[in-house]
Amino acid sequence: MIIVMGVPGAGKTSVLQGLKTDYQVVNYGNLMLEIEKKEFGIKNRDDMRKLPIEKQKKAQKMAAEQLATMPDKVILDTHCSIATPQGYYPGLPFRFLKLWKVDAFVYITADVKAIAARRQNDPTRSRDVDDIELHDGMNKSYLAAYSAFMGSPAVIILNEQGKLEQAVAKLQALLKS
């Protein structure tokens, strides 16, 4: 499994959509959303992070167990951390990580101003206004912790404005190594 993460608006999903690979791309948030709709009556993705942490933990656990049954050639599209009203919550708690065989952690990032502009120009989402620089820093801390815990490499890919193809190529090269 390759785990690809980034703050909302960094272009993680855009980079993943540009790949040509036989890996199955699985979105952790989509798995959780289906669980939370069924279990807690959540209506949309942007309400997920507003659930009480205990409910988020339950949905995370159920999604993690589903992922543990999937084949090895999976790219997991997820977040390092989630900015919740209670504070930053790890996207991949260790108790769930240990269920998987992780070959690498990839963090997609971009300039703070570019991320803010991308968020502003995305009419499909209702994003909270948060401190992007702080969230990016928190994510890099989580990335290092996940990498150390699993003994898997951490890779940071800069998704510069107007250079999506370069970011895709870097991730594509990692999949071939």
N, C-alpha and C positions, 0 to 999 in steps of 0.2 A: 504494500500500500504506500502510495505517495500522498502526503497530506499537504494541501495547498490552502494558504490562509492569507488574510489581509484585512485592513480596516474597510468598512463600507465606503465605496467610491474609489478605491485604489485600482480597480480594474481587474480584479481576480477572475471574475466570471468571463470577462472579455478575453483575457489571456487564455483561459481554458477553452473557450469556444473556437479559438484559432488553431488549436492543436489538431494534428493528424496522427492518431494513435489507435492501437487496439485495446488500450486501457478503457475500462468502464468508468465514466465520471459520475460520481454519486454526490449529491448535495445533502450534507448533514442537516441543514436547516429545513429542507423539504421533508426529510424523514421525520424530524421533530414536529414540523407543522401538521402533518397528517395525524400524528399521535395526539398533539395538543388540541386539534379540532375535535377529535373523537373523545378524548378524556376530559378536556377542560372548556370546550365551547369557544375556543379562539377562532376568530373570523379571518384574520389576515396575518401575514408575516411580521408586520411592524408592531403587532400587539404581543408577540411572543416574549420579548425581553421585559415586558411589564408584568408578567406573571410572577407570583411569589417564587423565590429561589427554590423552595422545596418541590414545587410543581415542575420547574425547569429541570431540576435534578432527576426527577422521575422520568420525564420525557427523554432526557439525555441518555439515561441508562437503557431505556427500551430501544432507542436508536442505536446505541453502541452495541447492544447484543445482536441486533439485526446485521450490523456491519461485520461482526465477528464471523458470520456465516457466509460472507461473500468471498469470491475468489481473490487470489493475491493481486491480480492486475486491476487494482482499483485506484483511482485518483479521488481522494476525498476533498470536496470543496467545502470549506468551513471557516470559522473565525478563531483566532488565538484567544480572544477574550470578548466578552459581551458587556457593553456599558449598560448597566441596569440601574434603576433608581436606588438600589442598595449598594452600588459600587461595581467595580469591574469583577466579573465572574469568569473563571477559566472556561474556555470553550472545550478543552480536552482534559478534564481531571484525570490524574494518574490512574485511578481505579478503572477507568474506561480504556485508557491507552494500553494498559497491560493486556487487554483482551486481543490486541491486534499485533501483526508483524509490520512494523513501519520501516520502510527502506530509506525515506528522507522526509524532512519537513521543509516546505518551500513557503517563503513569506513574500508576497507581492506588495510593494509599496510604491509611493509616488510623492512628489512634492506636495506639501500641505495645501498650498493655494490651488493646485490642480485638483486635488481631492475635493476641496470645498466647492470648486466650480462644477465638477462632475456631479456632486450631490445636488447642487442647486438646479442643474439642467436635467435631472432625472424625474420626469413627471409620474413615473410608475410607482414611486416609493414615497412614504411619509417619514423622513428621517429626522431624528432629534438633532438639535444643534449641540455638539459637544466639542471638547478641546481635542482636535484631531492630532495635534502634536503629542499631547499627553497619551492619548489612546494608542498612537503608533509606538511610543516609547514603552508603554505597558506591554503591548503585543510582542515587542522584541525581547522583553524580559521573559515573557511566557515562552516564546520560541526557544530561547536558550535553555530554559528549564525542561521543556518537553524533549529537546534534543539530548540533554544530559541524562535524563531519566531513562530514555529508550536506547541510548547509545547509537543514535542515528544522526546523520549529518543534517545541519541546518543550512539552507541556501536562501539568500535574499536576492530578489530580482526587482530592479527598479523599472517601473512601467512609466517611462517619461511621456509627457504629452506629445502626441503625434508620432510616437515611436512604438506602437503596439506590436508591430511585426518583430522588433528586436527582442521584446520581452517574451513573446511566443517562442522565438527561436532559442532563447536561453533555456526555457522550460523543456522544449522539444529535445534539446541536446542532453539534458539531464535524464530524460526517459530512455535514451539510447545507450547511456553509459552503464 
